[in-house]
Amino acid sequence: MTEVPFLAILVAASWTLLRWSRDGRVASLVIAAACVAVATLTRYEGWALVPAGALIVVVCARGSLVDRARTGAIWTSVASLGILYWLWHNHVIAGDPLEFVRGPYSARAVFERANLGWAAVSVGQPVKSVGWALVTLAVVAGPLLVALGTAGGIARAISRGRDLARDLPALLVAVPFAFLVFSLFRGEVQIAPFAAVALLNVRYGVPHVAALALLVGALAVKLAGRRAAVPLLLALVIGQNVWLLGEGFSQVAVCQEAIRNSRNSSEWRERDDVAVWLAEHPPAGRTLLHSGDLGPVVPRSGLTFSRIIHDGSPAWGEWVASHHLPGDVSTVVARRGDEVLTRLSDDPEFSAKFVESFASGPFVVFSRN
């Protein structure tokens, strides 16, 4: 749930890249590329910034083709560090550099298990993918702002003409939107943005508010010569925000999604039961659990990840390879039928040394005898 920090990093990367295009300093380029490297570790939309930024850098760089290629290499080598680290991380933890793409907890696998075909109206449909992405953005930022931003983009393109290339580095901020459209087209993500039907992944529209803000600003610049135009534009923006927040912040779609799908769900309450039990019965040794499903239990139970063997720790890989629980594990928290219990079913020592201590819904806690 890192849309907001990603938004901040995206703005920083776009601004520093635009600054580099003006001053030509290598330091500005490296800072922009470093921001992108951080963005790739924040959200997958950040990955698209690496090749898009390389293309922008090569086009906007000064000098000969060799100079442009050298500048592009500087960008790529720094901006790719996050991706290289993530591939290495997946290899070390899961034994597969592409575990995040084809593993059981990848976005595609999760959606396939959830049977959300009703939310996949855009798969294989380029026009519908663009439309669905715009609808998502409109739910987050308001339909009026989307319309004003579209008008601002058209106005900027017309007014700049041949000088539009000078704005090219600023387009980096819009690359994640193109990535969202591509992901919808490929079926890698699914979104249900209508509160009356369902809310699913509406938060995917949050990172694109930055591009929308720039485009509305471009419209304001275009209208600056008209006395009443800018105040009217400002009134429209403020009016829509008042309308969006009219029933309180908790009623905004991005908040309602979390409330409906987690806090108000039965599984959320069942996880909370497990967290309360663990807080009242602190494990004597280390705990084994899958953080993808049971991560929310950790902070509410008073546990710390330093005392947990989870799917993001090297100890998890050692357990998977050895097929035996480490001797200092005193507690196992799992969902019935999940990977943890499936693996433990082949470990005779587990059934001999652990007993079921607590259960709530599909979640169960085992303690060492």
KEPADREN-704163 format. One record per residue (C-alpha): residue number from 1; x, y, z. Coordinates in Angstrom, 3 decimals, m for minus. Example, Ala and Ser with C-alpha at 12.3 -4.5 7.8 and 13.67 -1.06 7.14 Angstrom:
REM residues 2
+-----+----------+----------+----------+
! seq !        X !        Y !        Z !
+-----+----------+----------+----------+
!   1 !   12.300 !   m4.500 !    7.800 !
!   2 !   13.670 !   m1.060 !    7.140 !
+-----+----------+----------+----------+
This chain:
REM residues 369
+-----+----------+----------+----------+
! seq !        X !        Y !        Z !
+-----+----------+----------+----------+
!   1 !    0.000 !    0.000 !    0.000 !
!   2 !    2.779 !    2.370 !   m1.014 !
!   3 !    0.998 !    4.646 !   m3.485 !
!   4 !    1.571 !    7.835 !   m1.494 !
!   5 !    5.367 !    7.455 !   m1.008 !
!   6 !    5.601 !    6.360 !   m4.642 !
!   7 !    3.798 !    9.549 !   m5.647 !
!   8 !    6.364 !   11.646 !   m3.751 !
!   9 !    9.324 !    9.752 !   m5.235 !
!  10 !    7.844 !   10.048 !   m8.736 !
!  11 !    7.522 !   13.831 !   m8.417 !
!  12 !   11.112 !   14.080 !   m7.130 !
!  13 !   12.427 !   11.970 !  m10.026 !
!  14 !   10.518 !   13.979 !  m12.639 !
!  15 !   11.570 !   17.324 !  m11.180 !
!  16 !   15.267 !   16.423 !  m10.953 !
!  17 !   15.250 !   14.972 !  m14.474 !
!  18 !   13.678 !   18.183 !  m15.780 !
!  19 !   16.330 !   20.131 !  m13.881 !
!  20 !   19.056 !   18.022 !  m15.506 !
!  21 !   17.627 !   18.811 !  m18.950 !
!  22 !   18.054 !   22.509 !  m18.124 !
!  23 !   21.463 !   22.585 !  m16.381 !
!  24 !   23.092 !   19.477 !  m17.918 !
!  25 !   24.772 !   18.540 !  m14.615 !
!  26 !   25.622 !   14.885 !  m14.110 !
!  27 !   24.720 !   15.220 !  m10.422 !
!  28 !   21.118 !   16.097 !  m11.325 !
!  29 !   20.934 !   13.096 !  m13.632 !
!  30 !   22.293 !   10.735 !  m10.975 !
!  31 !   19.855 !   12.056 !   m8.353 !
!  32 !   16.925 !   11.574 !  m10.745 !
!  33 !   18.091 !    8.041 !  m11.548 !
!  34 !   18.541 !    7.272 !   m7.841 !
!  35 !   14.963 !    8.412 !   m7.212 !
!  36 !   13.802 !    6.009 !   m9.900 !
!  37 !   15.833 !    3.193 !   m8.312 !
!  38 !   13.945 !    3.832 !   m5.061 !
!  39 !   10.673 !    3.979 !   m7.007 !
!  40 !   11.315 !    0.499 !   m8.458 !
!  41 !   11.482 !   m0.833 !   m4.894 !
!  42 !    8.297 !    1.008 !   m3.920 !
!  43 !    5.867 !   m0.059 !   m6.646 !
!  44 !    6.106 !   m2.054 !   m9.862 !
!  45 !    4.969 !    0.991 !  m11.849 !
!  46 !    8.433 !    2.313 !  m11.065 !
!  47 !    9.992 !   m0.324 !  m13.298 !
!  48 !    8.562 !    1.389 !  m16.378 !
!  49 !   10.434 !    4.561 !  m15.409 !
!  50 !   13.800 !    2.933 !  m16.148 !
!  51 !   13.411 !    2.363 !  m19.936 !
!  52 !   11.183 !    5.427 !  m20.372 !
!  53 !   13.718 !    7.588 !  m18.567 !
!  54 !   16.567 !    6.139 !  m20.638 !
!  55 !   14.744 !    7.109 !  m23.829 !
!  56 !   14.079 !   10.620 !  m22.511 !
!  57 !   17.711 !   11.020 !  m21.438 !
!  58 !   19.117 !    9.920 !  m24.797 !
!  59 !   16.777 !   12.264 !  m26.680 !
!  60 !   17.419 !   15.257 !  m24.421 !
!  61 !   21.170 !   14.774 !  m23.855 !
!  62 !   23.627 !   17.117 !  m25.509 !
!  63 !   26.548 !   16.191 !  m27.710 !
!  64 !   27.307 !   13.407 !  m30.165 !
!  65 !   25.696 !    9.994 !  m30.343 !
!  66 !   28.527 !    8.631 !  m28.215 !
!  67 !   27.910 !   11.321 !  m25.592 !
!  68 !   24.198 !   10.558 !  m25.605 !
!  69 !   24.857 !    6.832 !  m25.247 !
!  70 !   27.222 !    7.496 !  m22.342 !
!  71 !   24.618 !    9.647 !  m20.609 !
!  72 !   21.984 !    6.992 !  m21.179 !
!  73 !   24.311 !    4.371 !  m19.673 !
!  74 !   24.743 !    6.493 !  m16.534 !
!  75 !   20.979 !    6.728 !  m16.135 !
!  76 !   20.365 !    3.024 !  m16.747 !
!  77 !   23.145 !    1.787 !  m14.465 !
!  78 !   21.863 !    3.823 !  m11.494 !
!  79 !   18.107 !    3.532 !  m12.123 !
!  80 !   18.306 !   m0.268 !  m12.547 !
!  81 !   19.878 !   m0.913 !   m9.144 !
!  82 !   16.514 !   m1.425 !   m7.452 !
!  83 !   15.371 !   m3.957 !  m10.060 !
!  84 !   18.644 !   m5.882 !   m9.840 !
!  85 !   18.366 !   m5.987 !   m6.057 !
!  86 !   14.767 !   m7.245 !   m6.224 !
!  87 !   15.695 !  m10.041 !   m8.652 !
!  88 !   18.551 !  m11.033 !   m6.357 !
!  89 !   16.259 !  m10.890 !   m3.331 !
!  90 !   13.739 !  m13.232 !   m4.973 !
!  91 !   16.539 !  m15.611 !   m5.936 !
!  92 !   17.907 !  m15.733 !   m2.382 !
!  93 !   14.544 !  m16.086 !   m0.636 !
!  94 !   12.534 !  m18.174 !   m3.107 !
!  95 !   15.173 !  m19.662 !   m5.393 !
!  96 !   13.609 !  m17.977 !   m8.424 !
!  97 !   14.469 !  m14.417 !   m9.548 !
!  98 !   10.988 !  m14.163 !  m11.111 !
!  99 !    9.076 !  m15.483 !   m8.111 !
! 100 !    7.186 !  m12.183 !   m7.911 !
! 101 !    5.873 !  m12.784 !  m11.454 !
! 102 !    5.037 !  m16.477 !  m11.477 !
! 103 !    4.920 !  m17.435 !   m7.811 !
! 104 !    1.767 !  m18.296 !   m5.823 !
! 105 !    1.614 !  m14.775 !   m4.359 !
! 106 !    2.122 !  m12.856 !   m7.602 !
! 107 !   m0.632 !  m10.454 !   m8.636 !
! 108 !   m1.776 !  m12.738 !  m11.449 !
! 109 !   m1.922 !  m15.821 !   m9.199 !
! 110 !   m3.855 !  m13.962 !   m6.508 !
! 111 !   m6.453 !  m12.756 !   m9.009 !
! 112 !   m6.784 !  m16.213 !  m10.556 !
! 113 !   m7.489 !  m17.721 !   m7.131 !
! 114 !   m9.948 !  m14.954 !   m6.301 !
! 115 !  m11.975 !  m15.654 !   m9.474 !
! 116 !  m12.463 !  m11.977 !  m10.271 !
! 117 !  m13.384 !  m12.382 !  m13.917 !
! 118 !  m16.167 !   m9.810 !  m13.476 !
! 119 !  m13.460 !   m7.175 !  m12.866 !
! 120 !  m11.426 !   m8.053 !  m15.959 !
! 121 !  m13.484 !   m6.167 !  m18.547 !
! 122 !  m10.381 !   m4.479 !  m19.972 !
! 123 !   m8.224 !   m7.551 !  m20.651 !
! 124 !   m7.143 !   m7.578 !  m24.282 !
! 125 !   m9.097 !   m4.373 !  m24.962 !
! 126 !   m6.801 !   m1.327 !  m25.463 !
! 127 !   m9.558 !    1.290 !  m25.596 !
! 128 !  m11.327 !   m0.173 !  m22.564 !
! 129 !   m7.999 !   m0.334 !  m20.721 !
! 130 !   m7.456 !    3.399 !  m21.216 !
! 131 !  m11.051 !    4.122 !  m20.268 !
! 132 !  m10.912 !    1.947 !  m17.160 !
! 133 !   m7.683 !    3.633 !  m16.036 !
! 134 !   m9.280 !    7.063 !  m16.530 !
! 135 !  m12.366 !    6.002 !  m14.590 !
! 136 !  m10.125 !    4.839 !  m11.731 !
! 137 !   m8.324 !    8.181 !  m11.742 !
! 138 !  m11.670 !   10.003 !  m11.845 !
! 139 !  m12.879 !    8.082 !   m8.788 !
! 140 !   m9.732 !    9.101 !   m6.908 !
! 141 !   m9.316 !   12.706 !   m8.071 !
! 142 !  m12.773 !   13.565 !   m9.398 !
! 143 !  m14.150 !   13.555 !  m12.961 !
! 144 !  m13.897 !   17.330 !  m13.291 !
! 145 !  m10.152 !   17.312 !  m12.621 !
! 146 !   m9.660 !   14.545 !  m15.189 !
! 147 !  m11.509 !   16.662 !  m17.756 !
! 148 !   m9.526 !   19.792 !  m16.839 !
! 149 !   m6.258 !   17.850 !  m16.963 !
! 150 !   m7.080 !   16.479 !  m20.406 !
! 151 !   m7.840 !   20.015 !  m21.602 !
! 152 !   m4.564 !   21.221 !  m20.077 !
! 153 !   m2.566 !   18.563 !  m21.895 !
! 154 !   m4.138 !   19.482 !  m25.224 !
! 155 !   m3.594 !   23.202 !  m24.583 !
! 156 !    0.056 !   22.651 !  m23.646 !
! 157 !    0.726 !   20.582 !  m26.769 !
! 158 !   m0.820 !   23.242 !  m29.010 !
! 159 !    0.927 !   26.204 !  m27.364 !
! 160 !    4.406 !   24.648 !  m27.222 !
! 161 !    4.433 !   23.360 !  m30.788 !
! 162 !    7.969 !   22.468 !  m31.826 !
! 163 !    9.286 !   23.410 !  m28.379 !
! 164 !    7.194 !   20.637 !  m26.804 !
! 165 !   10.348 !   18.480 !  m26.648 !
! 166 !   11.571 !   20.690 !  m23.789 !
! 167 !    8.741 !   19.273 !  m21.685 !
! 168 !    9.795 !   15.700 !  m22.411 !
! 169 !   11.494 !   15.071 !  m19.024 !
! 170 !    8.321 !   16.152 !  m17.235 !
! 171 !    6.449 !   13.358 !  m19.028 !
! 172 !    8.235 !   10.911 !  m16.749 !
! 173 !    5.495 !   11.636 !  m14.218 !
! 174 !    2.896 !   10.195 !  m16.645 !
! 175 !    4.739 !    6.932 !  m17.358 !
! 176 !    3.091 !    5.007 !  m14.475 !
! 177 !   m0.317 !    5.761 !  m15.990 !
! 178 !    0.789 !    4.150 !  m19.255 !
! 179 !    2.041 !    1.187 !  m17.212 !
! 180 !   m1.361 !    0.914 !  m15.516 !
! 181 !   m3.100 !    0.852 !  m18.899 !
! 182 !   m0.711 !   m1.845 !  m20.119 !
! 183 !   m1.263 !   m3.890 !  m16.950 !
! 184 !   m5.037 !   m3.691 !  m17.368 !
! 185 !   m4.702 !   m4.744 !  m20.994 !
! 186 !   m2.518 !   m7.709 !  m20.028 !
! 187 !   m4.732 !   m8.737 !  m17.140 !
! 188 !   m1.946 !   m8.296 !  m14.606 !
! 189 !   m4.175 !   m6.127 !  m12.419 !
! 190 !   m7.900 !   m5.776 !  m11.990 !
! 191 !   m9.848 !   m2.771 !  m10.749 !
! 192 !  m13.465 !   m2.366 !   m9.664 !
! 193 !  m13.926 !    1.372 !   m9.104 !
! 194 !  m17.682 !    1.669 !   m8.545 !
! 195 !  m18.760 !    1.910 !   m4.912 !
! 196 !  m22.295 !    0.724 !   m5.692 !
! 197 !  m20.933 !   m2.569 !   m7.080 !
! 198 !  m17.513 !   m3.183 !   m5.518 !
! 199 !  m14.299 !   m1.398 !   m4.688 !
! 200 !  m11.102 !   m3.186 !   m5.674 !
! 201 !   m7.678 !   m1.586 !   m6.130 !
! 202 !   m9.085 !    1.929 !   m6.495 !
! 203 !   m5.828 !    3.047 !   m4.850 !
! 204 !   m4.061 !    2.269 !   m8.141 !
! 205 !   m5.270 !    5.669 !   m9.303 !
! 206 !   m3.409 !    7.585 !   m6.589 !
! 207 !    0.087 !    7.799 !   m8.227 !
! 208 !   m1.378 !    9.469 !  m11.300 !
! 209 !   m2.687 !   12.475 !   m9.393 !
! 210 !    0.767 !   14.035 !   m9.924 !
! 211 !    0.430 !   14.015 !  m13.711 !
! 212 !   m3.097 !   15.339 !  m13.397 !
! 213 !   m1.906 !   18.203 !  m11.210 !
! 214 !    0.721 !   19.218 !  m13.771 !
! 215 !   m1.811 !   19.150 !  m16.590 !
! 216 !   m4.319 !   21.279 !  m14.653 !
! 217 !   m1.445 !   23.657 !  m13.949 !
! 218 !   m0.680 !   23.779 !  m17.664 !
! 219 !   m4.285 !   24.790 !  m18.292 !
! 220 !   m3.950 !   27.554 !  m15.706 !
! 221 !   m0.828 !   28.876 !  m17.494 !
! 222 !   m2.682 !   28.851 !  m20.806 !
! 223 !   m5.587 !   30.811 !  m19.307 !
! 224 !   m3.404 !   33.234 !  m17.342 !
! 225 !   m4.043 !   36.076 !  m19.780 !
! 226 !   m7.793 !   35.962 !  m19.217 !
! 227 !   m8.808 !   37.894 !  m16.120 !
! 228 !  m11.596 !   35.637 !  m14.798 !
! 229 !  m10.356 !   32.303 !  m16.145 !
! 230 !   m7.821 !   31.368 !  m13.451 !
! 231 !  m10.093 !   32.274 !  m10.494 !
! 232 !  m12.830 !   30.214 !  m12.141 !
! 233 !  m10.454 !   27.283 !  m12.588 !
! 234 !   m9.387 !   27.546 !   m8.958 !
! 235 !  m13.027 !   27.644 !   m7.838 !
! 236 !  m13.780 !   24.513 !   m9.881 !
! 237 !  m10.852 !   22.615 !   m8.347 !
! 238 !  m11.747 !   23.641 !   m4.799 !
! 239 !  m15.430 !   22.955 !   m5.410 !
! 240 !  m14.785 !   19.430 !   m6.585 !
! 241 !  m12.547 !   18.677 !   m3.607 !
! 242 !  m15.257 !   19.942 !   m1.271 !
! 243 !  m17.712 !   17.661 !   m3.079 !
! 244 !  m15.393 !   14.652 !   m2.800 !
! 245 !  m14.862 !   15.227 !    0.918 !
! 246 !  m18.420 !   16.344 !    1.624 !
! 247 !  m19.323 !   13.205 !    3.583 !
! 248 !  m15.984 !   12.936 !    5.357 !
! 249 !  m12.600 !   11.529 !    4.400 !
! 250 !  m13.581 !    8.005 !    5.437 !
! 251 !  m16.209 !    7.977 !    2.670 !
! 252 !  m13.676 !    8.618 !   m0.100 !
! 253 !  m13.344 !    5.554 !   m2.344 !
! 254 !   m9.706 !    4.833 !   m1.479 !
! 255 !  m10.655 !    4.747 !    2.219 !
! 256 !  m13.859 !    2.807 !    1.718 !
! 257 !  m11.975 !    0.113 !   m0.192 !
! 258 !   m9.785 !   m0.606 !    2.819 !
! 259 !  m12.687 !   m0.428 !    5.270 !
! 260 !  m14.951 !   m2.724 !    3.265 !
! 261 !  m12.350 !   m5.285 !    2.230 !
! 262 !  m10.431 !   m5.541 !    5.486 !
! 263 !  m11.794 !   m3.990 !    8.657 !
! 264 !  m15.391 !   m4.962 !    7.942 !
! 265 !  m14.561 !   m8.445 !    6.636 !
! 266 !  m14.833 !  m11.614 !    8.693 !
! 267 !  m11.216 !  m12.559 !    7.960 !
! 268 !  m10.006 !   m9.257 !    9.358 !
! 269 !  m11.832 !   m9.936 !   12.629 !
! 270 !  m10.487 !  m13.493 !   12.710 !
! 271 !   m6.927 !  m12.275 !   12.219 !
! 272 !   m7.538 !   m9.807 !   15.009 !
! 273 !   m8.625 !  m12.678 !   17.267 !
! 274 !   m5.321 !  m14.410 !   16.533 !
! 275 !   m3.392 !  m11.210 !   17.266 !
! 276 !   m5.153 !  m10.770 !   20.603 !
! 277 !   m4.430 !  m14.378 !   21.584 !
! 278 !   m0.739 !  m14.025 !   20.670 !
! 279 !   m0.528 !  m10.804 !   22.687 !
! 280 !   m1.938 !  m12.644 !   25.689 !
! 281 !    0.276 !  m15.702 !   25.113 !
! 282 !    3.673 !  m14.350 !   23.899 !
! 283 !    5.709 !  m17.039 !   22.100 !
! 284 !    8.729 !  m18.239 !   24.057 !
! 285 !   10.818 !  m18.733 !   20.923 !
! 286 !   10.611 !  m17.771 !   17.300 !
! 287 !    7.368 !  m17.848 !   15.329 !
! 288 !    6.775 !  m19.280 !   11.847 !
! 289 !    4.150 !  m17.681 !    9.608 !
! 290 !    3.582 !  m16.516 !    6.044 !
! 291 !    3.714 !  m12.732 !    6.031 !
! 292 !    1.732 !  m12.416 !    2.808 !
! 293 !   m1.410 !  m13.632 !    4.538 !
! 294 !   m0.660 !  m13.101 !    8.219 !
! 295 !    1.560 !  m10.020 !    8.162 !
! 296 !   m1.217 !   m7.808 !    9.627 !
! 297 !   m1.209 !  m10.001 !   12.734 !
! 298 !    2.378 !   m9.052 !   13.602 !
! 299 !    2.068 !   m5.403 !   14.730 !
! 300 !   m1.250 !   m5.950 !   16.504 !
! 301 !    0.084 !   m8.947 !   18.457 !
! 302 !    3.242 !   m7.281 !   19.738 !
! 303 !    5.488 !   m9.635 !   17.757 !
! 304 !    8.501 !   m8.368 !   15.818 !
! 305 !    9.709 !   m9.608 !   12.452 !
! 306 !   13.195 !  m10.114 !   13.895 !
! 307 !   11.707 !  m13.004 !   15.897 !
! 308 !    9.663 !  m14.418 !   13.011 !
! 309 !   10.572 !  m16.878 !   10.265 !
! 310 !    8.579 !  m15.601 !    7.310 !
! 311 !    8.671 !  m15.742 !    3.526 !
! 312 !   10.885 !  m12.647 !    3.378 !
! 313 !   13.662 !  m14.006 !    5.605 !
! 314 !   16.660 !  m16.225 !    4.770 !
! 315 !   15.582 !  m18.628 !    7.533 !
! 316 !   12.436 !  m19.381 !    5.506 !
! 317 !   14.532 !  m20.661 !    2.608 !
! 318 !   16.617 !  m22.761 !    4.983 !
! 319 !   13.449 !  m24.300 !    6.444 !
! 320 !   12.043 !  m25.059 !    2.983 !
! 321 !   15.313 !  m26.694 !    1.932 !
! 322 !   15.748 !  m28.785 !    5.090 !
! 323 !   12.055 !  m29.752 !    5.570 !
! 324 !   12.565 !  m29.441 !    9.348 !
! 325 !   11.558 !  m26.667 !   11.715 !
! 326 !   14.425 !  m24.990 !   13.572 !
! 327 !   14.586 !  m26.076 !   17.194 !
! 328 !   13.928 !  m22.585 !   18.570 !
! 329 !   10.523 !  m22.262 !   16.844 !
! 330 !    7.878 !  m22.402 !   19.562 !
! 331 !    4.830 !  m21.140 !   17.641 !
! 332 !    3.377 !  m21.664 !   14.161 !
! 333 !    0.613 !  m19.389 !   12.860 !
! 334 !   m1.047 !  m20.466 !    9.627 !
! 335 !   m4.202 !  m20.617 !    7.534 !
! 336 !   m5.640 !  m24.082 !    7.126 !
! 337 !   m4.459 !  m25.501 !    3.807 !
! 338 !   m1.789 !  m22.850 !    3.188 !
! 339 !    1.826 !  m23.419 !    2.207 !
! 340 !    3.032 !  m23.530 !    5.821 !
! 341 !    0.735 !  m26.351 !    6.899 !
! 342 !    1.202 !  m28.185 !    3.601 !
! 343 !    4.957 !  m28.308 !    4.180 !
! 344 !    4.610 !  m29.157 !    7.861 !
! 345 !    2.347 !  m32.100 !    7.037 !
! 346 !    5.457 !  m33.867 !    5.728 !
! 347 !    7.389 !  m33.199 !    8.942 !
! 348 !    6.717 !  m35.976 !   11.509 !
! 349 !    8.387 !  m33.960 !   14.270 !
! 350 !    5.787 !  m31.219 !   13.894 !
! 351 !    2.798 !  m33.447 !   14.623 !
! 352 !    4.673 !  m35.015 !   17.523 !
! 353 !    5.861 !  m31.813 !   19.186 !
! 354 !    3.153 !  m29.230 !   18.395 !
! 355 !   m0.493 !  m28.994 !   19.395 !
! 356 !   m3.276 !  m26.701 !   18.203 !
! 357 !   m3.620 !  m23.953 !   20.815 !
! 358 !   m6.062 !  m21.525 !   19.214 !
! 359 !   m8.187 !  m21.132 !   16.095 !
! 360 !  m10.431 !  m18.466 !   14.632 !
! 361 !  m12.038 !  m19.143 !   11.274 !
! 362 !   m9.386 !  m20.537 !    8.928 !
! 363 !   m6.502 !  m19.248 !   11.061 !
! 364 !   m4.853 !  m21.512 !   13.588 !
! 365 !   m2.011 !  m21.290 !   16.116 !
! 366 !    0.164 !  m24.266 !   17.030 !
! 367 !    2.405 !  m24.279 !   20.115 !
! 368 !    5.282 !  m26.535 !   21.017 !
! 369 !    4.532 !  m29.056 !   23.764 !
+-----+----------+----------+----------+
